[in-house]
Amino acid sequence: HATDVSRLEAHHPELLQRCLQLEEIEGDLEAGASMQEYWRIAKLIPLLVSETHALDEEVLFPDFRRQAHSQFANAIIERQKAEH
């Protein structure tokens, strides 16, 4: 369980880093750089998002629901699930 939480904590900054890398490369592409690095990084994002969503569903949401003990928590969880 602790390993899953650690993985989840690592995924969000990693996703942000990948997006920032794509933005940086985009500027280079406008100057005529190769698309190879852009596509290499872009291909990493769907798997990372998928893994993050799975961890949300399997670890984060159940823990939040157990610890919050409120209807408000259930509403937040359902909203987050709908956004996935």
C-alpha positions as CSV (number, residue, x, y, z in Angstrom):
1,H,0.0,0.0,0.0
2,A,2.8,2.5,0.9
3,T,4.5,1.6,-2.4
4,D,1.3,2.5,-4.3
5,V,0.9,5.8,-2.5
6,S,4.6,6.6,-3.3
7,R,4.0,5.8,-6.9
8,L,0.9,8.0,-7.0
9,E,2.8,10.9,-5.4
10,A,5.6,10.5,-8.0
11,H,3.2,10.4,-11.0
12,H,1.8,13.9,-10.7
13,P,5.1,15.8,-10.7
14,E,6.3,13.4,-13.5
15,L,3.3,14.3,-15.6
16,L,3.9,18.0,-15.1
17,Q,7.6,17.5,-16.1
18,R,6.6,15.7,-19.3
19,C,4.2,18.5,-20.2
20,L,6.9,21.1,-19.6
21,Q,9.3,19.2,-21.7
22,L,6.8,19.1,-24.6
23,E,6.3,22.9,-24.3
24,E,10.1,23.4,-24.4
25,I,10.5,21.1,-27.4
26,E,7.6,22.8,-29.2
27,G,9.7,26.0,-29.2
28,D,12.6,24.0,-30.7
29,L,10.3,22.5,-33.4
30,E,9.3,26.0,-34.5
31,A,13.0,26.5,-35.2
32,G,13.2,23.4,-37.3
33,A,14.2,20.7,-34.7
34,S,13.4,17.0,-35.2
35,M,10.0,15.6,-34.1
36,Q,11.6,12.4,-32.7
37,E,12.2,13.7,-29.1
38,Y,8.7,15.3,-29.1
39,W,7.1,12.0,-30.0
40,R,9.2,10.0,-27.6
41,I,8.0,12.2,-24.6
42,A,4.5,12.4,-25.9
43,K,4.2,8.6,-26.0
44,L,5.0,8.4,-22.3
45,I,2.0,10.5,-21.2
46,P,-0.9,8.2,-22.0
47,L,0.6,5.3,-20.0
48,L,1.4,7.6,-17.1
49,V,-2.1,9.1,-17.0
50,S,-3.6,5.6,-17.2
51,E,-1.5,4.3,-14.3
52,T,-2.3,7.4,-12.3
53,H,-6.0,7.0,-12.8
54,A,-5.8,3.4,-11.8
55,L,-3.9,4.2,-8.6
56,D,-6.5,6.9,-7.9
57,E,-9.3,4.4,-8.2
58,E,-7.5,1.6,-6.3
59,V,-5.7,3.5,-3.6
60,L,-6.6,7.2,-3.2
61,F,-10.4,7.1,-3.5
62,P,-10.9,4.1,-1.2
63,D,-8.6,5.5,1.5
64,F,-10.2,9.0,1.2
65,R,-13.7,7.4,1.5
66,R,-12.7,5.3,4.6
67,Q,-11.1,8.2,6.4
68,A,-13.5,11.0,5.6
69,H,-16.7,9.3,6.7
70,S,-18.9,12.0,5.1
71,Q,-21.3,12.5,2.3
72,F,-19.2,15.5,1.2
73,A,-16.2,13.1,0.7
74,N,-18.4,10.8,-1.4
75,A,-19.4,13.7,-3.6
76,I,-15.8,14.7,-4.1
77,I,-14.8,11.2,-5.1
78,E,-17.7,10.8,-7.5
79,R,-16.8,14.1,-9.1
80,Q,-13.1,13.0,-9.5
81,K,-14.2,9.7,-11.0
82,A,-16.4,11.5,-13.5
83,E,-13.4,13.6,-14.6
84,H,-11.4,10.5,-15.3
